[in-house]
Amino acid sequence: MDQLRFTDTNSADDSQGGAFGLDGNQYLVIIISAIAGIGIVLLLFTGMHMGLGVSAVMGALPVVIATSYIIFFKRGKPAGYDMDLFETNIVGKDFAFNPRAKRSPLIQSSTSEIRKL
């Protein structure tokens, strides 16, 4: 029994964990936006004497934006999905900037109109 070797195989699951159905620390973004929303409500309602309804709507905006971002671009998606999606829509599908390549349909190029003239 003295000659039995034990080696670490690193066969454990490399999960970041999760809370509230969200992977890793994604719930922290929602909690921080909720704290910012409360601060906005307090600032607008008590500091600027705006109505409670307007203050509540303005305070709910950070929570709604953060929650929708997490749900649509982070939850259940691979790492880097959100940044790859935004980069594809801005630059196109090429690895690097290539001015002759077909551009993203979201970007209107004025150079193609100049070449037609």
Backbone as XML, in Angstrom:
<?xml version="1.0"?>
<chain id="A" units="angstrom">
  <residue number="1" name="MET">
    <atom name="N" x="0.811" y="-1.198" z="0.000"/>
    <atom name="CA" x="0.000" y="0.000" z="0.000"/>
    <atom name="C" x="0.852" y="1.258" z="0.000"/>
  </residue>
  <residue number="2" name="ASP">
    <atom name="N" x="2.104" y="1.161" z="0.387"/>
    <atom name="CA" x="2.941" y="2.345" z="0.434"/>
    <atom name="C" x="3.304" y="2.836" z="-0.961"/>
  </residue>
  <residue number="3" name="GLN">
    <atom name="N" x="3.193" y="2.007" z="-1.965"/>
    <atom name="CA" x="3.584" y="2.388" z="-3.305"/>
    <atom name="C" x="2.424" y="2.914" z="-4.141"/>
  </residue>
  <residue number="4" name="LEU">
    <atom name="N" x="1.272" y="3.072" z="-3.563"/>
    <atom name="CA" x="0.110" y="3.592" z="-4.283"/>
    <atom name="C" x="0.241" y="5.103" z="-4.430"/>
  </residue>
  <residue number="5" name="ARG">
    <atom name="N" x="0.196" y="5.593" z="-5.675"/>
    <atom name="CA" x="0.378" y="7.022" z="-5.920"/>
    <atom name="C" x="-0.977" y="7.704" z="-6.092"/>
  </residue>
  <residue number="6" name="PHE">
    <atom name="N" x="-1.079" y="8.894" z="-5.557"/>
    <atom name="CA" x="-2.255" y="9.727" z="-5.729"/>
    <atom name="C" x="-1.856" y="10.940" z="-6.565"/>
  </residue>
  <residue number="7" name="THR">
    <atom name="N" x="-2.589" y="11.186" z="-7.627"/>
    <atom name="CA" x="-2.300" y="12.351" z="-8.460"/>
    <atom name="C" x="-3.577" y="13.173" z="-8.630"/>
  </residue>
  <residue number="8" name="ASP">
    <atom name="N" x="-3.398" y="14.485" z="-8.719"/>
    <atom name="CA" x="-4.529" y="15.358" z="-8.994"/>
    <atom name="C" x="-4.848" y="15.293" z="-10.479"/>
  </residue>
  <residue number="9" name="THR">
    <atom name="N" x="-6.092" y="15.020" z="-10.795"/>
    <atom name="CA" x="-6.474" y="14.901" z="-12.199"/>
    <atom name="C" x="-7.242" y="16.122" z="-12.690"/>
  </residue>
  <residue number="10" name="ASN">
    <atom name="N" x="-7.617" y="17.017" z="-11.799"/>
    <atom name="CA" x="-8.370" y="18.205" z="-12.169"/>
    <atom name="C" x="-9.647" y="17.827" z="-12.924"/>
  </residue>
  <residue number="11" name="SER">
    <atom name="N" x="-10.318" y="16.802" z="-12.456"/>
    <atom name="CA" x="-11.511" y="16.316" z="-13.132"/>
    <atom name="C" x="-12.790" y="16.923" z="-12.574"/>
  </residue>
  <residue number="12" name="ALA">
    <atom name="N" x="-12.662" y="17.883" z="-11.715"/>
    <atom name="CA" x="-13.852" y="18.508" z="-11.135"/>
    <atom name="C" x="-14.504" y="19.440" z="-12.153"/>
  </residue>
  <residue number="13" name="ASP">
    <atom name="N" x="-15.759" y="19.735" z="-11.910"/>
    <atom name="CA" x="-16.500" y="20.662" z="-12.765"/>
    <atom name="C" x="-15.993" y="22.079" z="-12.506"/>
  </residue>
  <residue number="14" name="ASP">
    <atom name="N" x="-15.634" y="22.788" z="-13.556"/>
    <atom name="CA" x="-15.110" y="24.143" z="-13.422"/>
    <atom name="C" x="-16.232" y="25.165" z="-13.515"/>
  </residue>
  <residue number="15" name="SER">
    <atom name="N" x="-17.235" y="24.994" z="-12.729"/>
    <atom name="CA" x="-18.370" y="25.910" z="-12.746"/>
    <atom name="C" x="-18.086" y="27.091" z="-11.834"/>
  </residue>
  <residue number="16" name="GLN">
    <atom name="N" x="-18.572" y="28.268" z="-12.236"/>
    <atom name="CA" x="-18.431" y="29.450" z="-11.406"/>
    <atom name="C" x="-19.543" y="29.532" z="-10.375"/>
  </residue>
  <residue number="17" name="GLY">
    <atom name="N" x="-20.430" y="28.571" z="-10.378"/>
    <atom name="CA" x="-21.549" y="28.607" z="-9.452"/>
    <atom name="C" x="-22.665" y="29.472" z="-9.995"/>
  </residue>
  <residue number="18" name="GLY">
    <atom name="N" x="-23.580" y="29.800" z="-9.134"/>
    <atom name="CA" x="-24.684" y="30.631" z="-9.581"/>
    <atom name="C" x="-25.592" y="30.974" z="-8.422"/>
  </residue>
  <residue number="19" name="ALA">
    <atom name="N" x="-26.419" y="31.966" z="-8.644"/>
    <atom name="CA" x="-27.405" y="32.376" z="-7.652"/>
    <atom name="C" x="-28.603" y="32.964" z="-8.387"/>
  </residue>
  <residue number="20" name="PHE">
    <atom name="N" x="-29.779" y="32.683" z="-7.891"/>
    <atom name="CA" x="-31.027" y="33.202" z="-8.451"/>
    <atom name="C" x="-31.205" y="32.814" z="-9.918"/>
  </residue>
  <residue number="21" name="GLY">
    <atom name="N" x="-30.668" y="31.669" z="-10.315"/>
    <atom name="CA" x="-30.800" y="31.218" z="-11.693"/>
    <atom name="C" x="-29.834" y="31.871" z="-12.660"/>
  </residue>
  <residue number="22" name="LEU">
    <atom name="N" x="-28.884" y="32.644" z="-12.169"/>
    <atom name="CA" x="-27.908" y="33.316" z="-13.018"/>
    <atom name="C" x="-26.535" y="32.709" z="-12.789"/>
  </residue>
  <residue number="23" name="ASP">
    <atom name="N" x="-25.748" y="32.613" z="-13.846"/>
    <atom name="CA" x="-24.418" y="32.021" z="-13.754"/>
    <atom name="C" x="-23.425" y="32.999" z="-13.146"/>
  </residue>
  <residue number="24" name="GLY">
    <atom name="N" x="-22.511" y="32.484" z="-12.368"/>
    <atom name="CA" x="-21.415" y="33.292" z="-11.833"/>
    <atom name="C" x="-21.896" y="34.457" z="-10.991"/>
  </residue>
  <residue number="25" name="ASN">
    <atom name="N" x="-21.314" y="35.616" z="-11.237"/>
    <atom name="CA" x="-21.637" y="36.819" z="-10.472"/>
    <atom name="C" x="-22.563" y="37.763" z="-11.223"/>
  </residue>
  <residue number="26" name="GLN">
    <atom name="N" x="-23.384" y="37.236" z="-12.118"/>
    <atom name="CA" x="-24.277" y="38.086" z="-12.893"/>
    <atom name="C" x="-25.356" y="38.743" z="-12.034"/>
  </residue>
  <residue number="27" name="TYR">
    <atom name="N" x="-25.693" y="38.128" z="-10.925"/>
    <atom name="CA" x="-26.703" y="38.724" z="-10.053"/>
    <atom name="C" x="-26.199" y="40.019" z="-9.415"/>
  </residue>
  <residue number="28" name="LEU">
    <atom name="N" x="-24.879" y="40.177" z="-9.302"/>
    <atom name="CA" x="-24.339" y="41.398" z="-8.705"/>
    <atom name="C" x="-24.648" y="42.636" z="-9.543"/>
  </residue>
  <residue number="29" name="VAL">
    <atom name="N" x="-24.687" y="42.476" z="-10.862"/>
    <atom name="CA" x="-25.021" y="43.604" z="-11.734"/>
    <atom name="C" x="-26.436" y="44.084" z="-11.446"/>
  </residue>
  <residue number="30" name="ILE">
    <atom name="N" x="-27.354" y="43.151" z="-11.248"/>
    <atom name="CA" x="-28.744" y="43.520" z="-10.961"/>
    <atom name="C" x="-28.853" y="44.155" z="-9.578"/>
  </residue>
  <residue number="31" name="ILE">
    <atom name="N" x="-28.127" y="43.637" z="-8.601"/>
    <atom name="CA" x="-28.181" y="44.217" z="-7.255"/>
    <atom name="C" x="-27.586" y="45.620" z="-7.246"/>
  </residue>
  <residue number="32" name="ILE">
    <atom name="N" x="-26.476" y="45.816" z="-7.931"/>
    <atom name="CA" x="-25.861" y="47.148" z="-7.996"/>
    <atom name="C" x="-26.771" y="48.126" z="-8.725"/>
  </residue>
  <residue number="33" name="SER">
    <atom name="N" x="-27.428" y="47.671" z="-9.793"/>
    <atom name="CA" x="-28.356" y="48.567" z="-10.493"/>
    <atom name="C" x="-29.574" y="48.884" z="-9.632"/>
  </residue>
  <residue number="34" name="ALA">
    <atom name="N" x="-30.002" y="47.947" z="-8.789"/>
    <atom name="CA" x="-31.119" y="48.225" z="-7.877"/>
    <atom name="C" x="-30.716" y="49.268" z="-6.833"/>
  </residue>
  <residue number="35" name="ILE">
    <atom name="N" x="-29.494" y="49.181" z="-6.338"/>
    <atom name="CA" x="-29.009" y="50.178" z="-5.379"/>
    <atom name="C" x="-28.897" y="51.544" z="-6.062"/>
  </residue>
  <residue number="36" name="ALA">
    <atom name="N" x="-28.416" y="51.566" z="-7.299"/>
    <atom name="CA" x="-28.346" y="52.823" z="-8.051"/>
    <atom name="C" x="-29.740" y="53.377" z="-8.301"/>
  </residue>
  <residue number="37" name="GLY">
    <atom name="N" x="-30.698" y="52.505" z="-8.584"/>
    <atom name="CA" x="-32.084" y="52.940" z="-8.787"/>
    <atom name="C" x="-32.684" y="53.558" z="-7.542"/>
  </residue>
  <residue number="38" name="ILE">
    <atom name="N" x="-32.397" y="52.966" z="-6.388"/>
    <atom name="CA" x="-32.881" y="53.535" z="-5.124"/>
    <atom name="C" x="-32.251" y="54.905" z="-4.894"/>
  </residue>
  <residue number="39" name="GLY">
    <atom name="N" x="-30.970" y="55.028" z="-5.201"/>
    <atom name="CA" x="-30.300" y="56.321" z="-5.066"/>
    <atom name="C" x="-30.897" y="57.375" z="-5.988"/>
  </residue>
  <residue number="40" name="ILE">
    <atom name="N" x="-31.242" y="56.977" z="-7.210"/>
    <atom name="CA" x="-31.858" y="57.915" z="-8.151"/>
    <atom name="C" x="-33.224" y="58.353" z="-7.652"/>
  </residue>
  <residue number="41" name="VAL">
    <atom name="N" x="-34.009" y="57.417" z="-7.126"/>
    <atom name="CA" x="-35.330" y="57.773" z="-6.586"/>
    <atom name="C" x="-35.180" y="58.746" z="-5.425"/>
  </residue>
  <residue number="42" name="LEU">
    <atom name="N" x="-34.271" y="58.466" z="-4.524"/>
    <atom name="CA" x="-34.079" y="59.365" z="-3.384"/>
    <atom name="C" x="-33.593" y="60.746" z="-3.828"/>
  </residue>
  <residue number="43" name="LEU">
    <atom name="N" x="-32.673" y="60.772" z="-4.772"/>
    <atom name="CA" x="-32.152" y="62.044" z="-5.256"/>
    <atom name="C" x="-33.247" y="62.867" z="-5.939"/>
  </residue>
  <residue number="44" name="LEU">
    <atom name="N" x="-34.028" y="62.235" z="-6.790"/>
    <atom name="CA" x="-35.048" y="62.965" z="-7.521"/>
    <atom name="C" x="-36.221" y="63.369" z="-6.631"/>
  </residue>
  <residue number="45" name="PHE">
    <atom name="N" x="-36.643" y="62.464" z="-5.737"/>
    <atom name="CA" x="-37.826" y="62.735" z="-4.926"/>
    <atom name="C" x="-37.543" y="63.714" z="-3.795"/>
  </residue>
  <residue number="46" name="THR">
    <atom name="N" x="-36.451" y="63.484" z="-3.077"/>
    <atom name="CA" x="-36.177" y="64.350" z="-1.925"/>
    <atom name="C" x="-35.303" y="65.541" z="-2.280"/>
  </residue>
  <residue number="47" name="GLY">
    <atom name="N" x="-34.339" y="65.338" z="-3.163"/>
    <atom name="CA" x="-33.409" y="66.418" z="-3.480"/>
    <atom name="C" x="-33.949" y="67.405" z="-4.503"/>
  </residue>
  <residue number="48" name="MET">
    <atom name="N" x="-34.638" y="66.885" z="-5.534"/>
    <atom name="CA" x="-35.116" y="67.759" z="-6.604"/>
    <atom name="C" x="-36.632" y="67.982" z="-6.541"/>
  </residue>
  <residue number="49" name="HIS">
    <atom name="N" x="-37.286" y="67.380" z="-5.573"/>
    <atom name="CA" x="-38.720" y="67.554" z="-5.318"/>
    <atom name="C" x="-39.569" y="67.216" z="-6.538"/>
  </residue>
  <residue number="50" name="MET">
    <atom name="N" x="-39.213" y="66.152" z="-7.234"/>
    <atom name="CA" x="-40.025" y="65.658" z="-8.347"/>
    <atom name="C" x="-41.103" y="64.745" z="-7.777"/>
  </residue>
  <residue number="51" name="GLY">
    <atom name="N" x="-42.086" y="64.412" z="-8.593"/>
    <atom name="CA" x="-43.152" y="63.519" z="-8.154"/>
    <atom name="C" x="-42.639" y="62.115" z="-7.910"/>
  </residue>
  <residue number="52" name="LEU">
    <atom name="N" x="-43.354" y="61.375" z="-7.075"/>
    <atom name="CA" x="-42.932" y="60.016" z="-6.735"/>
    <atom name="C" x="-43.021" y="59.100" z="-7.947"/>
  </residue>
  <residue number="53" name="GLY">
    <atom name="N" x="-44.029" y="59.281" z="-8.781"/>
    <atom name="CA" x="-44.170" y="58.438" z="-9.975"/>
    <atom name="C" x="-43.025" y="58.632" z="-10.949"/>
  </residue>
  <residue number="54" name="VAL">
    <atom name="N" x="-42.676" y="59.882" z="-11.216"/>
    <atom name="CA" x="-41.565" y="60.165" z="-12.131"/>
    <atom name="C" x="-40.258" y="59.646" z="-11.549"/>
  </residue>
  <residue number="55" name="SER">
    <atom name="N" x="-40.075" y="59.844" z="-10.251"/>
    <atom name="CA" x="-38.852" y="59.360" z="-9.597"/>
    <atom name="C" x="-38.761" y="57.839" z="-9.650"/>
  </residue>
  <residue number="56" name="ALA">
    <atom name="N" x="-39.891" y="57.168" z="-9.456"/>
    <atom name="CA" x="-39.901" y="55.703" z="-9.482"/>
    <atom name="C" x="-39.593" y="55.177" z="-10.881"/>
  </residue>
  <residue number="57" name="VAL">
    <atom name="N" x="-40.143" y="55.820" z="-11.891"/>
    <atom name="CA" x="-39.866" y="55.386" z="-13.264"/>
    <atom name="C" x="-38.395" y="55.596" z="-13.607"/>
  </residue>
  <residue number="58" name="MET">
    <atom name="N" x="-37.853" y="56.741" z="-13.247"/>
    <atom name="CA" x="-36.443" y="57.012" z="-13.520"/>
    <atom name="C" x="-35.534" y="56.074" z="-12.721"/>
  </residue>
  <residue number="59" name="GLY">
    <atom name="N" x="-35.937" y="55.724" z="-11.510"/>
    <atom name="CA" x="-35.150" y="54.798" z="-10.704"/>
    <atom name="C" x="-35.240" y="53.366" z="-11.189"/>
  </residue>
  <residue number="60" name="ALA">
    <atom name="N" x="-36.339" y="53.032" z="-11.862"/>
    <atom name="CA" x="-36.497" y="51.668" z="-12.372"/>
    <atom name="C" x="-35.711" y="51.437" z="-13.655"/>
  </residue>
  <residue number="61" name="LEU">
    <atom name="N" x="-35.340" y="52.491" z="-14.344"/>
    <atom name="CA" x="-34.618" y="52.339" z="-15.617"/>
    <atom name="C" x="-33.305" y="51.556" z="-15.494"/>
  </residue>
  <residue number="62" name="PRO">
    <atom name="N" x="-32.427" y="51.845" z="-14.521"/>
    <atom name="CA" x="-31.189" y="51.050" z="-14.438"/>
    <atom name="C" x="-31.450" y="49.565" z="-14.184"/>
  </residue>
  <residue number="63" name="VAL">
    <atom name="N" x="-32.468" y="49.265" z="-13.392"/>
    <atom name="CA" x="-32.782" y="47.862" z="-13.090"/>
    <atom name="C" x="-33.310" y="47.159" z="-14.335"/>
  </residue>
  <residue number="64" name="VAL">
    <atom name="N" x="-34.180" y="47.820" z="-15.072"/>
    <atom name="CA" x="-34.747" y="47.225" z="-16.284"/>
    <atom name="C" x="-33.661" y="47.023" z="-17.339"/>
  </residue>
  <residue number="65" name="ILE">
    <atom name="N" x="-32.799" y="47.999" z="-17.518"/>
    <atom name="CA" x="-31.732" y="47.885" z="-18.519"/>
    <atom name="C" x="-30.754" y="46.771" z="-18.145"/>
  </residue>
  <residue number="66" name="ALA">
    <atom name="N" x="-30.332" y="46.727" z="-16.881"/>
    <atom name="CA" x="-29.378" y="45.698" z="-16.450"/>
    <atom name="C" x="-29.988" y="44.304" z="-16.527"/>
  </residue>
  <residue number="67" name="THR">
    <atom name="N" x="-31.238" y="44.169" z="-16.112"/>
    <atom name="CA" x="-31.890" y="42.861" z="-16.136"/>
    <atom name="C" x="-32.090" y="42.374" z="-17.567"/>
  </residue>
  <residue number="68" name="SER">
    <atom name="N" x="-32.527" y="43.248" z="-18.461"/>
    <atom name="CA" x="-32.714" y="42.822" z="-19.847"/>
    <atom name="C" x="-31.382" y="42.484" z="-20.504"/>
  </residue>
  <residue number="69" name="TYR">
    <atom name="N" x="-30.317" y="43.216" z="-20.185"/>
    <atom name="CA" x="-28.988" y="42.903" z="-20.723"/>
    <atom name="C" x="-28.545" y="41.515" z="-20.264"/>
  </residue>
  <residue number="70" name="ILE">
    <atom name="N" x="-28.713" y="41.221" z="-18.988"/>
    <atom name="CA" x="-28.315" y="39.913" z="-18.467"/>
    <atom name="C" x="-29.140" y="38.804" z="-19.095"/>
  </residue>
  <residue number="71" name="ILE">
    <atom name="N" x="-30.442" y="38.996" z="-19.207"/>
    <atom name="CA" x="-31.312" y="37.941" z="-19.727"/>
    <atom name="C" x="-31.054" y="37.683" z="-21.208"/>
  </residue>
  <residue number="72" name="PHE">
    <atom name="N" x="-30.926" y="38.739" z="-22.007"/>
    <atom name="CA" x="-30.813" y="38.544" z="-23.445"/>
    <atom name="C" x="-29.392" y="38.288" z="-23.936"/>
  </residue>
  <residue number="73" name="PHE">
    <atom name="N" x="-28.377" y="38.756" z="-23.229"/>
    <atom name="CA" x="-27.017" y="38.644" z="-23.745"/>
    <atom name="C" x="-26.071" y="37.813" z="-22.886"/>
  </residue>
  <residue number="74" name="LYS">
    <atom name="N" x="-26.428" y="37.476" z="-21.670"/>
    <atom name="CA" x="-25.509" y="36.750" z="-20.790"/>
    <atom name="C" x="-26.038" y="35.396" z="-20.349"/>
  </residue>
  <residue number="75" name="ARG">
    <atom name="N" x="-27.290" y="35.319" z="-19.967"/>
    <atom name="CA" x="-27.839" y="34.113" z="-19.358"/>
    <atom name="C" x="-27.915" y="32.983" z="-20.370"/>
  </residue>
  <residue number="76" name="GLY">
    <atom name="N" x="-27.217" y="31.888" z="-20.077"/>
    <atom name="CA" x="-27.230" y="30.710" z="-20.924"/>
    <atom name="C" x="-26.413" y="30.836" z="-22.194"/>
  </residue>
  <residue number="77" name="LYS">
    <atom name="N" x="-25.651" y="31.886" z="-22.336"/>
    <atom name="CA" x="-24.836" y="32.090" z="-23.529"/>
    <atom name="C" x="-23.373" y="31.791" z="-23.202"/>
  </residue>
  <residue number="78" name="PRO">
    <atom name="N" x="-22.562" y="31.467" z="-24.213"/>
    <atom name="CA" x="-21.134" y="31.243" z="-23.948"/>
    <atom name="C" x="-20.425" y="32.530" z="-23.548"/>
  </residue>
  <residue number="79" name="ALA">
    <atom name="N" x="-19.269" y="32.372" z="-22.950"/>
    <atom name="CA" x="-18.498" y="33.541" z="-22.513"/>
    <atom name="C" x="-18.106" y="34.380" z="-23.723"/>
  </residue>
  <residue number="80" name="GLY">
    <atom name="N" x="-18.270" y="35.676" z="-23.616"/>
    <atom name="CA" x="-17.911" y="36.580" z="-24.685"/>
    <atom name="C" x="-18.963" y="36.726" z="-25.766"/>
  </residue>
  <residue number="81" name="TYR">
    <atom name="N" x="-20.142" y="36.125" z="-25.590"/>
    <atom name="CA" x="-21.185" y="36.182" z="-26.613"/>
    <atom name="C" x="-21.642" y="37.611" z="-26.862"/>
  </residue>
  <residue number="82" name="ASP">
    <atom name="N" x="-21.825" y="38.374" z="-25.807"/>
    <atom name="CA" x="-22.338" y="39.740" z="-25.952"/>
    <atom name="C" x="-21.343" y="40.618" z="-26.704"/>
  </residue>
  <residue number="83" name="MET">
    <atom name="N" x="-20.080" y="40.526" z="-26.373"/>
    <atom name="CA" x="-19.084" y="41.354" z="-27.038"/>
    <atom name="C" x="-18.887" y="40.918" z="-28.490"/>
  </residue>
  <residue number="84" name="ASP">
    <atom name="N" x="-18.934" y="39.617" z="-28.752"/>
    <atom name="CA" x="-18.821" y="39.138" z="-30.127"/>
    <atom name="C" x="-20.004" y="39.601" z="-30.969"/>
  </residue>
  <residue number="85" name="LEU">
    <atom name="N" x="-21.190" y="39.594" z="-30.388"/>
    <atom name="CA" x="-22.379" y="40.040" z="-31.110"/>
    <atom name="C" x="-22.296" y="41.523" z="-31.451"/>
  </residue>
  <residue number="86" name="PHE">
    <atom name="N" x="-21.900" y="42.340" z="-30.480"/>
    <atom name="CA" x="-21.772" y="43.770" z="-30.734"/>
    <atom name="C" x="-20.673" y="44.059" z="-31.760"/>
  </residue>
  <residue number="87" name="GLU">
    <atom name="N" x="-19.550" y="43.348" z="-31.655"/>
    <atom name="CA" x="-18.455" y="43.561" z="-32.597"/>
    <atom name="C" x="-18.856" y="43.138" z="-34.006"/>
  </residue>
  <residue number="88" name="THR">
    <atom name="N" x="-19.602" y="42.046" z="-34.130"/>
    <atom name="CA" x="-20.059" y="41.606" z="-35.437"/>
    <atom name="C" x="-20.999" y="42.634" z="-36.061"/>
  </residue>
  <residue number="89" name="ASN">
    <atom name="N" x="-21.864" y="43.237" z="-35.255"/>
    <atom name="CA" x="-22.791" y="44.228" z="-35.779"/>
    <atom name="C" x="-22.107" y="45.539" z="-36.136"/>
  </residue>
  <residue number="90" name="ILE">
    <atom name="N" x="-21.014" y="45.855" z="-35.490"/>
    <atom name="CA" x="-20.331" y="47.125" z="-35.757"/>
    <atom name="C" x="-19.297" y="46.975" z="-36.862"/>
  </residue>
  <residue number="91" name="VAL">
    <atom name="N" x="-18.426" y="45.976" z="-36.759"/>
    <atom name="CA" x="-17.302" y="45.836" z="-37.685"/>
    <atom name="C" x="-17.650" y="44.920" z="-38.857"/>
  </residue>
  <residue number="92" name="GLY">
    <atom name="N" x="-18.381" y="43.899" z="-38.622"/>
    <atom name="CA" x="-18.667" y="42.887" z="-39.635"/>
    <atom name="C" x="-18.101" y="41.564" z="-39.177"/>
  </residue>
  <residue number="93" name="LYS">
    <atom name="N" x="-18.060" y="40.594" z="-40.070"/>
    <atom name="CA" x="-17.641" y="39.260" z="-39.679"/>
    <atom name="C" x="-16.156" y="39.009" z="-39.841"/>
  </residue>
  <residue number="94" name="ASP">
    <atom name="N" x="-15.391" y="39.994" z="-40.283"/>
    <atom name="CA" x="-13.957" y="39.805" z="-40.457"/>
    <atom name="C" x="-13.230" y="39.896" z="-39.124"/>
  </residue>
  <residue number="95" name="PHE">
    <atom name="N" x="-12.029" y="39.319" z="-39.106"/>
    <atom name="CA" x="-11.221" y="39.366" z="-37.894"/>
    <atom name="C" x="-10.673" y="40.765" z="-37.651"/>
  </residue>
  <residue number="96" name="ALA">
    <atom name="N" x="-10.253" y="41.434" z="-38.711"/>
    <atom name="CA" x="-9.690" y="42.773" z="-38.596"/>
    <atom name="C" x="-10.414" y="43.703" z="-39.567"/>
  </residue>
  <residue number="97" name="PHE">
    <atom name="N" x="-10.172" y="44.977" z="-39.410"/>
    <atom name="CA" x="-10.810" y="45.957" z="-40.270"/>
    <atom name="C" x="-10.320" y="45.808" z="-41.703"/>
  </residue>
  <residue number="98" name="ASN">
    <atom name="N" x="-11.239" y="45.644" z="-42.610"/>
    <atom name="CA" x="-10.920" y="45.551" z="-44.022"/>
    <atom name="C" x="-11.897" y="46.462" z="-44.759"/>
  </residue>
  <residue number="99" name="PRO">
    <atom name="N" x="-11.447" y="47.597" z="-45.271"/>
    <atom name="CA" x="-12.381" y="48.548" z="-45.868"/>
    <atom name="C" x="-13.058" y="48.034" z="-47.132"/>
  </residue>
  <residue number="100" name="ARG">
    <atom name="N" x="-12.508" y="47.029" z="-47.787"/>
    <atom name="CA" x="-13.118" y="46.505" z="-49.007"/>
    <atom name="C" x="-14.111" y="45.389" z="-48.733"/>
  </residue>
  <residue number="101" name="ALA">
    <atom name="N" x="-14.123" y="44.883" z="-47.518"/>
    <atom name="CA" x="-15.029" y="43.790" z="-47.181"/>
    <atom name="C" x="-16.452" y="44.309" z="-47.042"/>
  </residue>
  <residue number="102" name="LYS">
    <atom name="N" x="-17.385" y="43.385" z="-47.148"/>
    <atom name="CA" x="-18.787" y="43.760" z="-46.986"/>
    <atom name="C" x="-19.020" y="44.194" z="-45.553"/>
  </residue>
  <residue number="103" name="ARG">
    <atom name="N" x="-19.611" y="45.359" z="-45.388"/>
    <atom name="CA" x="-19.825" y="45.922" z="-44.066"/>
    <atom name="C" x="-21.126" y="45.397" z="-43.475"/>
  </residue>
  <residue number="104" name="SER">
    <atom name="N" x="-21.279" y="45.629" z="-42.216"/>
    <atom name="CA" x="-22.487" y="45.231" z="-41.515"/>
    <atom name="C" x="-23.676" y="46.016" z="-42.069"/>
  </residue>
  <residue number="105" name="PRO">
    <atom name="N" x="-24.844" y="45.409" z="-42.143"/>
    <atom name="CA" x="-26.010" y="46.144" z="-42.643"/>
    <atom name="C" x="-26.459" y="47.244" z="-41.694"/>
  </residue>
  <residue number="106" name="LEU">
    <atom name="N" x="-25.991" y="47.231" z="-40.463"/>
    <atom name="CA" x="-26.381" y="48.264" z="-39.510"/>
    <atom name="C" x="-25.636" y="49.570" z="-39.744"/>
  </residue>
  <residue number="107" name="ILE">
    <atom name="N" x="-24.520" y="49.506" z="-40.454"/>
    <atom name="CA" x="-23.714" y="50.698" z="-40.694"/>
    <atom name="C" x="-23.911" y="51.143" z="-42.129"/>
  </residue>
  <residue number="108" name="GLN">
    <atom name="N" x="-24.339" y="52.359" z="-42.314"/>
    <atom name="CA" x="-24.498" y="52.920" z="-43.645"/>
    <atom name="C" x="-23.172" y="53.561" z="-44.054"/>
  </residue>
  <residue number="109" name="SER">
    <atom name="N" x="-22.620" y="53.129" z="-45.147"/>
    <atom name="CA" x="-21.339" y="53.646" z="-45.593"/>
    <atom name="C" x="-21.563" y="54.705" z="-46.662"/>
  </residue>
  <residue number="110" name="SER">
    <atom name="N" x="-21.012" y="55.871" z="-46.433"/>
    <atom name="CA" x="-21.134" y="56.926" z="-47.428"/>
    <atom name="C" x="-20.100" y="56.752" z="-48.542"/>
  </residue>
  <residue number="111" name="THR">
    <atom name="N" x="-19.061" y="55.948" z="-48.320"/>
    <atom name="CA" x="-18.037" y="55.757" z="-49.347"/>
    <atom name="C" x="-18.583" y="54.957" z="-50.516"/>
  </residue>
  <residue number="112" name="SER">
    <atom name="N" x="-19.500" y="54.016" z="-50.280"/>
    <atom name="CA" x="-20.061" y="53.257" z="-51.386"/>
    <atom name="C" x="-20.927" y="54.139" z="-52.274"/>
  </residue>
  <residue number="113" name="GLU">
    <atom name="N" x="-21.577" y="55.117" z="-51.699"/>
    <atom name="CA" x="-22.381" y="56.035" z="-52.492"/>
    <atom name="C" x="-21.475" y="56.970" z="-53.312"/>
  </residue>
  <residue number="114" name="ILE">
    <atom name="N" x="-20.333" y="57.319" z="-52.763"/>
    <atom name="CA" x="-19.399" y="58.185" z="-53.486"/>
    <atom name="C" x="-18.817" y="57.427" z="-54.678"/>
  </residue>
  <residue number="115" name="ARG">
    <atom name="N" x="-18.514" y="56.147" z="-54.507"/>
    <atom name="CA" x="-17.939" y="55.354" z="-55.601"/>
    <atom name="C" x="-18.933" y="55.204" z="-56.754"/>
  </residue>
  <residue number="116" name="LYS">
    <atom name="N" x="-20.236" y="55.155" z="-56.450"/>
    <atom name="CA" x="-21.241" y="55.022" z="-57.503"/>
    <atom name="C" x="-21.303" y="56.284" z="-58.352"/>
  </residue>
  <residue number="117" name="LEU">
    <atom name="N" x="-21.003" y="57.422" z="-57.764"/>
    <atom name="CA" x="-21.053" y="58.666" z="-58.523"/>
    <atom name="C" x="-19.900" y="58.704" z="-59.444"/>
  </residue>
</chain>
